[in-house]
Amino acid sequence: MADQYAQPREDKRPTEIPAIRWEEPPEGPVLVLLDQTRLPAEEVELVCTDASALVEAIHSLAVRGAPLLGIAGAYGVALAAARGFDVEEAAQALEGARPTAVNLSVGVRRARSAHRAELTRTGDPTAAATAALAAARTLHQQDAEASARMAAHGLALLDELLPGGGHRILTHCNTGSLVSGGEGTALAVALAAHRAGQLRRLWVDETRPLLQGARLTAYEAARHGMAYTLLTDNAAGSLFAAGEVDAVLIGADRIAADGSVANKVGSYPLAVLARYHHVPFIVVAPLTTVDPQTPDGASIEVEQRPGFEVTEVTAPQVPVAGAGGGIPVAPLGAQAYNPAFDVTPPELVTAIVTEEGAVSPVTAEVLAELCARSRQV
Ligand code: MRU
């Protein structure tokens, strides 16, 4: 058997990966995205000059992950305003681009409110566009700060739950600097453990069907020199059974008022495995991911994605075309079940770590208290 603890080959390229940035060239403002569909093969930038290009980038997952979707949504409104497009129409299209991550509508609404308020106050579209951009920049900055605070709270929680260090952490999907204004959510905690010399191994679920773990988390972990090992999602069970997992750390796309957590499909089975094997299952998410308007898990809209993502393997470099432009791996016409997310009930969640601290056990009351406390700050 290959040594799963072998050190991965070091990747010395810079660790700063700006997933999104606003630029103002002479031709007019643009939103520049690192195209995440092309990683890790190529670092290609995608330049959006209007909100519809950004909506397309959101659909294709060129830009993805809950906190980053919020930031992108806010900049998208600012872009529409700065380029003189219909801001309300752009906001509606952006908000509807993906349904599960509540951060997207939080970001869109913040920029739209700033725009509306300034337009009402001054009647000046330029001033209103400036206000929308300022709101987007603030959200971007706040997310970076939240990320650093979550990392610190998460590390403290790991120290408390697993004294002695040497953590072997399993993660799913991608939750690092590719999804954030800072270093991310769950991956930022793992990175803090790595920097503190307490990470023995990061287990990276490949995350079928779009491979956010294999393509993106492994890409980030390599740049940080973290000791990581990739596994297929269905190898997680035997890894738990072998006693090789000390904690599961994941992010969230929406946390309902009762503490139910929607995250990348495959998170719920990990929570069940973690409970069976007495391993902490920890969710790391900023408060912008907590949605008091969604009462429970059953009320969370789970995005259903096209079947070809399951029936074909997509590789942008290979010019073979199935219905989705990929290499068919199933018989022609095969039906596929392809929810992008699943929902973990609060009783399976050991703790939720936010920028305001960790809550455990996860109940509607403690979450409401946390949200109320953050509104007073
Ligand atoms: O479909 P994706 O790639 O946007 O899904 C992303 C996830 O599920 C992440 O785990 C979640 O957004 C949390 S990111 C901090």
Residues whose N, C-alpha, C, O or C-beta is under 5 A from the ligand:
A	BS01	MRU	R64 G65 A66 P67 H172 C173 N174 T175 V179 T185 Q212 G251 A252 D253 N263 K264
